[in-house]
Amino acid sequence: MRLKCVLMALAALAFSAAAMAQEEEDTYMFNHLSVGVNVGTPGYGFDVAVPVGKHFQLRAGFSTMPKIKASTDLDFNGVPSTGTFNVPSSIKIEAKPGFSNAKILVDIYPFNSSNFHITGGAYWGSSEVVTAYNKEEGVLKDVADWNRAHPNQLIGLELGDYLLTPDAAGNVSACVKTASFKPYLGIGFGRAVPRKNRLGFMFELGTQFWGTPKVYCNGTELTPEGLDADGGAIVKVLSKVKVYPVMNFRLCGRIL
């Protein structure tokens, strides 16, 4: 229901933008072009912007999150009762963010003399926001063999509330997925296309609505098992967050 309301609000913003832009003088329609670079919680990226009448400016661009890797040790939920299988007490897992998005945004300036703006639009792109995998290839082969022989006594890695079991090759690949299409609403200060100067600066606060995140392991969706294990704090938080806070800084230059 919340997502439906957001989509309706974005549709209303787009309709009002088009209606009001029709009333503007032609001299304000696409008569300038700016190029900007961005950095913030969606990552870093670039965009281009054009004015659409006196009260609207249109932005389109791309952003990506730096591939910063982090390692942690995950414990097993148990060990085999036989010495036939070699299962270590813990395994080192590497995690990294993985989302990149294109975007189309409309900045609405209610007051012609002010740089305050309301922004509506959408981001869309990769659905995986973070991935985690074992650093050493095939290190969980004995665990996979045990699970295949004992399907009612599965052994896996405890990641927050989730149990990660390896594939047949002894590898674990887990990820948190959201909707690939993410409606956006925000407010800020600054002009996407500077009016008087060649250079401009924008600051923006907003929210991406990305739906209910889901956790996958080797392509299979997982359900929380209430493990509350160490090493899964990020996954535990992300799996419960339906919106993503956006704070963006933008430096731009008018080239036309």
N, C-alpha and C positions, 0 to 999 in steps of 0.2 A: 504494500500500500504506500509506503514512504517513497519507494522508487517511482511509482506511478505518479505521485504528487510532484516529484521533482521533474519528471519528464513533461508533465502538463505545464509546470512553471516555465521550463525552458522553451516549450512551444509558444507560450504566451509572450515571452520575451522576444522570440524571433519574429512573431507576428507583429508585435508593436514596433519593433525595429524597422521592419519592412514598411509598415504603414507610415511611420513618422518620416522615414527617409524619403518617401515619395514627395513629401511636402517641402523638402529642403531644396535649395538652389542647386543646379547642376554643377556649379563651380566647386562644390564641396564633395562631389562624388568621385572617389578613386583618383583624386588629383595629386596625391602624394604617396610615397612609399617609404617605409622604414624597415631596417633590419636590426634585430635585437639578439642578445645573448642572455640566457637565463641560468640562475642557479637557485636551488631551494630543495624542499623535501621531495618533489618529483624527480630530482636529479639535476643534471645540467643539459642545456640544449640551446636551440636557436629558433627564431621565428621571423616572419615578415608580417607587416601590418599596413592596412590602408584605411583611410577615412570613408565612412558611408554616411554622408550628411554631416551636420554640425554636432549631433549628439551621439554618434555611433562610430566605433572603430572596430575593424575586423582583424583578428589575428589567426594565423595558421603556422604550426611549427612542429617540432619534435623534441622530446626529452628522453634521457636515459639515466639510469642509476649506475654509478661507478661500481665495477665488479670487485668490491672489497671482500676478501675472503677471511673467514674466521674459523678457527679450529676448536673443538671441544671433545672430551672423552665421554662416551655414552656407555652405561652399564647394561648388562643383559638381565632379563627378567628371571633367569634361572640357568642352570647348567645341567647337562645330561648326567644321569645316574650311573653311566657306564664310562669306562676310560677309553672306549673305542674312538670317540670323537674328540678332536682337539679344539676346545673352545676357550679363548682367553677371557679374563674377567671383565675387560672393557675394550672398546674399539675407538680409534680417533676418527671423528667425522668432520668434514669440512663443509661450511655453509657460506652462501653468497647471495646477495640480492640479484634479481634477474628481470626487472620490469623496464620496458621501453614503450613509449607511447607517442603517437601522433596526437595533435590537438587542433580543434577549431573553437575559437572563443570570440564572443561579441562583448565589447566594452561599451556600457551605456553611461553617458555623462548627463545626469539630470539637469545640472546647472552649467550653462555654456561658459561661464567665467571661472569655473572651478575644475580642478584636476581629479576630484573625487569621482569614482566610477563603480558601477555594479557590473559584474561579469557573469555571463552564463555561457554554457557550451558543453563540450564533452572531450574527454580523452579516450583513445581506444588503441589497443595494441596487445602486448603479451599478457596472458592471464596468470602466469607464474610470477609471484612476487618474491619468493625466496626458495632456494633449493638446498638440499643437504645430501651428501653422499660420502661413502667410505673412501679414504685417501689411497689405501693400498688395494690394488685390483685383486678380486677373488679371495680376499682375506676371510670371508664368511662361508667358504665352500663347505666346511664340515658342519656348520650350522644349517645350511641348506639341505645337506644330506640327512641330518638328524630330523629336520622337519618333514622331509619327504617320507621318512620311515615311521615317524610318530606324529601323524596329523592332529592328534588330540592332545599333544604336549608341545605345542609350538614354542620355540625359543626365538627371541628377537631383542632388538635394542629399544630401550625406554627413552623416548623423546617427548618430554612433557607428559601429556595425557595419552600419548599414542604409542603403539607397539610396532616397530619396523622390523619386518621379516625379510631376509635376503631372497633374491631370485635364484634360479638353478645354478647360475655361474658364481654365486657367492657374493653378490654385490647388492647394495642398498642405494636407492635413489628416491628421495622423498622431496615433496614440494608442497607449497601452499598456493592454491589457485583462487583467483577472484573472477568476476565478470570481465571480459575483454573490453566491453563498452562501459565507460564510466562517466555518467553525467556530472557536471561541475557547476557550482555556484560560489561566488566570492565577491569581495569588496576590496578596494584599494585606492591608491593615489598615484597620479602620474598619467601621462599621455602615451598611448602606444605609438602614435605618430606625433612627434613634437611640433608645436605650432610656430613658435618664434625662433627657437634655437635649433641647431643641427643635431645636438645631442640631448638625450632625455633619460630619465630614470623613473622606474615604476616599482612600487611595493604592493604586494597583494596577499590577502589572507582568504582562504576558502576551503572547500570540502569536495573531495571526490566521493561519489556514491558508488561503491563497487560491489555491493551485495554481500551475501554471507560467504566468507572464505571456506574452502574445503581443503583437506589434507589428503595427499595421495602418496602411496609408496609403490614404486615399480608399476605405475599405471593404474593401481587399484585404489579407489576411495576408501579412506579409513574412518572409523567411528571412534570417538574418545572412549578410553577404557579406564579413566580415572586413576592413572598411574601416579601423576603428580611428581614425575621424576626430574632430577636435576639435568641441566643442559638443554632444556627445551623451552626456556622462558620466552624467546622471541616467537616461536611457533605457537605457544600457548596464547600469547597476546593477540597475534595476527589472526588466529583462527576464530576469535570472538569479535573482532572489529569489523563492522559493516561499512564504515566510512573512513576515509584517509585524509588527515589534515594536510592542507597545502599552504606553504609559505614560500613565496617566490620573490626574488629580486631580479630586475631586468634593466639592462643598460642597452640603449638603442641609439641609432643614428639615422636621421632622415637623409635619404639619398636622392629623392626626387621632390 
